Amino acid sequence: MSTDEVIAAPAEIRATTTATATVDIIIPVLNEERALPGCLATLTSYLRQKLPFSYHITVVDNGSTDATARIAEDFARTDPRVSVIVLDVRGRGAAVKAGWGASDCDVVVYMDVDLSTGLDALLPLVAPLASGHCELSIGTRLAHGSRVNRSFKRELISRTYNSIVRYGFGLRCSDTQLGFKAARADAIRPLLAAAQDDRWFFDTELLLLAEHNGLRVHEVPVDWVEDIDSRVRLGSAAMANIRGLVRMNRAILDDRATVDVPRAPDLRATHPDALLGRPRSVQTAKLISFVVIGLVSTLLYVLAYVVLRGIMPPGAANLCALVTVGVCNTEANRRWTFTRSGGPRFILHLRALAVFVATYLLTTFAVVAMKHLVARAGLLLELATLLVTYGVITIARFVILDRWVFARRRRTRVAHGGQ
């Protein structure tokens, strides 16, 4: 292909696709009087030459105390495709929600004012949304094909956080925090109403809500250069993100994260990531809660056994420790993991009692068998045997609690107008 053909390609695309979608690019700003003029000049020049869609730029000033708002308004007077929104509240999440929520375009985008992300990734970001192949599109610095220039400290923190979200919550996206995202406006508005965070956790919350509700998310590798003048305070942002993850875990378990959104046909029931017939995000959230409660319960169980073992034989000490911890464990899982009653209360307790009896018999058998097999077995060997047995039982216990003890009650359908 010749150079002339390469240069002419965007114009040819523009001729056939301009009417298919309109794009609104949101730029959140806070005290960016130095960076904003260059950003707007570079962005408008690029969009005029390279973007094959009708576009608009919205600068959202969220609480600046310098001349940022005035600079944005002056630029808007010279370009009818630029507008300004001024907010009293601060936070990237608040700015994006305000800009995306007020837009009347088909596709909404947001990017950081420092233009750390190369603009050549903009068309690959927007095109799948305009063609209807996905509802949300995000840039990623962690995928194959990305080129990134940043400090080792930020690289380590970013990869650690994204690994926690991916493997802890089952999120398929590789990079949650990059300020370079786009969405179909009709699909994203219900999620904007459900998203509670107004600051840095907003990006993660948006992706968790999107995947939980079955929206399709597309990733685009980007070229990215770290802004040495970044305003992000890593320590406070990390703590806020951890609090946000805890809140989102509860929202998924309580079904508060489910919203009515336009979506593609739901294939989750047959998807290999679905576990026990539940959506992946719900099941992962259950596992997180169950594991945390299980770790605390195991620690309490071992401590109780050690204390009681000094005054009781192994079987009796095991029984008392299991009774003490088992009731608390079952109630904690009922409240925070499975969030449902599982039917009449006495039925629930009968089922829980059956699980308890099975756990007691297996752990007691393991300890007694170990004592007979090892003539001089000490307390440490007893504890090791109990932990191994308890761990094996716990793996099966999650399935039993989810599918039997706290199983959802089936509603009987009553037919009207006939027998």
N, C-alpha and C positions, 0 to 999 in steps of 0.2 A: 504493500500500500504506500502511495506517495505521501509527501508532507502536505501537499495541498488537500488531499483526500482526508487526512487526519484532522486538519484545521477545519474543513468544511463539515465534518460529521456532526458537531453540536448543532449547527444551524439546521441540518436536515432533520435531526431529532426534534428540534424545537418546532419545526413546521408541522409535525405529525402529532405532537403530544402536548402542545401548549394548552389546548382546551380540556385536557383530561384531568388536570389537577391544579389547584392553587396552593402555594406554600407560604407559610408565615414563619419567619425566623425570629425567635425571641432571644434577646441578649440581656441577661440580668446584670445590673451594674450597682456597685456601691463604692462611692468615692473614687471614681475612675476617670477624673478629668484629664489625666495625662494619656491614658490608653485609649479612650473612647474615640477621639477624632481619627486616629490612624486605623482603628478597627472598622469604623463605618466607611472610610474611604476605600480601604482594601476590600471589604466585603461587597460593597455595592458595585465596584469595578468588576470583581470576579463574577458576581451573579449576572450582570448584564452580558458578559461574554460567554459564560459557561453553563448556566443553569437553564435547561430547556423547559422550564415551567414559569408560569406567572407567579411572581413572588412579592412579598411584603416583609418589611423589617420592623419589629417592635422592640424598642428599648424600654426595659422595665427598671426604673430607678427605685430601689427599695431602701429608702432612708438615708440617702447621701447628704452630707453636710458641706460639701464643696460645690464646685460649679458644674458637676456632672449633668444635672437635669437641664440646666440652661444650655450647655453645649449640645445635648441631644435635641432639644427643642429648636435651636438655631439650625441644626442640620436638617431637621424635619421640614423646615420652611423652604429649604432649597430642593427637597426631593419628596414628591407626593407619595412615594412608596415607603416612606419611613414615618413612623408615629411613635409617641412616647406615652408611657403609663408611669405615674408617680405614686408610690406606695408609702405609707407611714411605717410599715413593719419591715423588719430586716429578715434576710434568709433567702438562700437560693431557691428552696422549695416554694416559699411564698411567692417569689417573683415568677417562677415557671407556672405555677398554678394560675396566677392572675393573668399572665400573658396567654397561655394556652386556652384558658377558660373564656377569655374575651374575644378570641379570634373567630372569624367567620370563614377561614380558609379550610380546604380539605385536609391538608397535611400541616402539622405544626412541628417545628424544630426548635431546639434550644442549643446554644453554644456559648462557651466562655468568651469574655471580651478580650482576653489576651491572645486569642486565636492560636493557642498551643497546638491544637489539632489541625493538620493540613487540610485545606479546603477542597483538595481533590477527592476527599472521601465523602463530600456532601451529596453528589449525585448518586453514588452507590447506596448512601443512607436513605435517600428519599425515593428512589425508583421502585423498590419493592412495595412501598406503601401506596404509591400512585397506581401501580398495576394490580393491587389487591392481594399480593402474595403474603402479606403479614400485616399485623396491626401495630407493632412497635418495632423500631429499628434503632440499634445502639452501636456506637463506636467502641472498639476494644483495643487496649494496648497489650493484651496478653495472648492474642491469637497468633497463629502462624501467618506471617506476612506483615505483621506490624513492625514498625521501626520506631524505637523509643529512646529518648535521651533524657535520663533523670538520675538523681543521686541514688546510691546503694540503699540509704536509709528509707527513702520513699518507695523504692522498688520492693524492699523487704516487707514494709508495712502493708503496701497494696496487695502483694501476693498472699500474705498471711490472712488479711481480712477477707479477700475474695475466696480463699480456700475455706474459711469458716462458713461463709454464706453458701458456697456451692455444696460442700460435703455435709454441712450441718443441716441445711434446709432443703437440699436437693435442687437448688437453683441451677439451671442449665447454662445461664449466661456466665461468661468468664470475667467480665469487668463491669462492676456495678457503678463505680463512682466517676467515670469519665464524663465531663460536661459536654457531651456531644450525642444527643438523642433526638429521635423524631417519632411521630405517632400519627395514626389516622385520628382526626379530631373527634369523629363520632364514637370511636371505640374507647378513646382515652378519657373522655369527660366523666363517665361514671367512676373511674378510678381516681380522678382528681378530687372528686367529692369524698371518696373514702380515705384518701391519704391524709394522715394527721400531721406529719412532720413538715415544718416550714424551713428546715435548715439543710444540713448536709446529708442526713439520713434519707431525705426524700427520694433520692435516686434508687436506693436499695428497696425502700418500701414500694415504690412504683413497680419495680421488676417483680418483687414477690407477689404483689397483687395481680399483676398481669399473668404470670405463669399459673398462679393458683386458680384464676378464673378462665384458664384455657386459651388466652390470647397467644398468637404466634409471635415470637420475638426473633428478629434477624440481627446477626452480628456482622460488623464491617471492620476489618483490620485497618488501622490508621497509622499515619506518621505523627508522632507527638514529641514535643520538646518541652521540658519542664520550665515553668515560669519561676525565675528566682525571686520574684517579688510577690509570691503567693501569699494570700492573707489567711490561709487555712492553718489553724493551730492543731497540730496532729494529736496531742494529748487529749484536749477537750473534745475534739471530733471523734476520737476513738471511743471515749466513754459514752458519748451521746449515741454512737452507732450501736454499742453493746446494749444500752437501754432500749434502743429501738428494736433490736432483734428479739429481746425478751418480750416486748409488747406485741410484736408481730407473731411470735410463736403462740401467745395467748389468743390473739385475734383469729388465727387459723384454726386453733382447737375449738374455740367458741363459735365458729362459723360466722364471725363478724367480718371476716375478710372476703366473704362471698358477695359479689355485687352483680347486678344484671347488666351485662355488656354484650354488644354485638360481637359475634365470634364465628369462627369456622365450625363445621360439624365436629362434635365432641368425640374424639377417638380415644379418650383417656381410658375407657373401660377395657380396651384391648391392647393398650400400650404396654410394652414390657416393663416400664418403670412403675406401673400401678401395682400396689402391694395389697393383697387381701381385698381387692375390688374397690379400694379407695383412691382418690386422687393423690398423686405423689406428695404434694406439699402438705396435705393433711396427715398422711401416714408418717412423713418425716418429722413433723411437729410432735406427733404422738410419741415417736421413738425418742426424741430429745427429752421430752418431759418424763417419760418412763425411765430412761437411763439415769437422769439426775435424781429422781426419787429413789431409784434402785440403789444408786451409789450411797446416798445418805442412809437408806434403810440397812444396807449391808454393813456400813460402819457401826450403826447403832446395834445391829444384831451381834456383831463380833464383840463389841464392848459389853453388852448385856451378858453374853455367854461367858466371857472371861470373869466377870464379877460373880455370876451365879455358880460357875464351875468350882469355885473355892469352897462352896458349902453344899453342893449337890453332885450327884453322879451325872455322867454325860447325858443320859436320856432326859432326866428331869430338867437339867440346865438348858438343854436344847428346846424343850417344850415351853418353858417360861420365857425364854428369849424370843422364840417365834411368836408366841401369843402377844407379847409386849409390842413387838415391832410390826407384826402382821396386820393388826387392826389399824395402826397409823398408816401403813403402806397402802392398804386397800382404800381407806378414806381419801388419802392424798391423790391416788390415781383416779378415784371417782370424781373428785373436784377439779383436778388440774390436767389430767391426761385424756380421759374419755368423755368428760363433761356430759354425762347422761346417766340416768338412774338405772337403766337396765331392767325396768319393770317394777313390780311391787317390792317394797323394801325387804320383806321377810324372804322373798325368793332370792333377792340379791345376796343376802347374808347366808342363805343356805348354800348357794353356789360358791361364795367366797370360803365358807367353811370346808367344802369339799376340796378346794384347791389347797387350803391350809393343811388339811389332814394328809393329803398326798405329799406336800412339801415336808411335813414333820416326819412321816414314815420314811421317806427317802433319805433325808439328812441323818436321822437317827440310825437307820440301817448302815449308812456309810461310816458313821463314827464307831458304832459297835463292831462292825466288821473289821475296821482298821485296828481296833484295840485287840481283837483276837488274832489277827494276822501278824501284828507287830508286838512282840512281847513287852518291850520297854518304850512304848509310844508316849511321848511327852505332849505338853499342851500345844506347842507349836505345830506338831504333826496333826493334832486334832483340828486346830484352826485351819490348816492348809486343806485338810480333807473336807471340812465344812464349806470352805470358800469355793473349792472346785465343784462340789455337788450343788451348792446354792447357785453358782454361776450357770451351770448346765440347766438347772430347773428354771432359772429366770428367762432364758431364751424361749422356752416353751410357754412360760407364764404370760408373756405379753400377748401371744396369740389367744390363749385361753381367756384372759381377761377381756380382750377386745371382741372376740367372737362368741363368747358364752356368758361370762359373768355380767359384763356391761353391754350385752348385745342390744341393738335397737329393737324395740317392740314392733312387730308387724301390725299394721292397722287393717282391720277387717273392713272390706268394702261392702256397703249395703246397697243392694240393687233396688231401684225405685220403679214402680209400675209393673212389677211382675214377680214371680216366684223364683 
